[in-house]
Amino acid sequence: MRTTVEMKTEHRSALLGLAARRGEKGFSSVLAEAIEEYLHGERTREQRRKELLSLAGSLSREEAADLRNATTALRESWR
């Protein structure tokens, strides 16, 4: 599919440079690879976010207080 994308001149130059080093004329494959990487990263971040949210409330109040106190004490020793 063809589309128009607005980008900075320096980004276009960098993409063309990457494509040239790969022996390609245009930068479509470089851009497609970058988009795939970005989308994969977004899926991974969303999955991690859901996993972390599922842990909410998994510590009792006492466990949370103990962890908070231990963390505070540890941080004090860094100074």
C-alpha positions, 0 to 999 in steps of 0.5 A: 500500500502506498501512503504519504508520511510527513517526516523530518529531512534528517530522518529521511536521510538516515532512512535512505542511508540505512537502505543504501547500506542494505543495497536497497534503493528506497527505504520502504523495507526499513520503514516497515521493519521499524513499524513492526518493531514499534508495534511489537514493543507496544504489544509487549508493553501492554501485556506487561502493564496488564500483568502488573495491574493484575498484581494490585492488592496481592500483598497484605497491608502488613507485607506492603508496610514491611516492604516499604520500610525495608526499601526506605532503609535500603535507600537510606544506606545509599546516601 
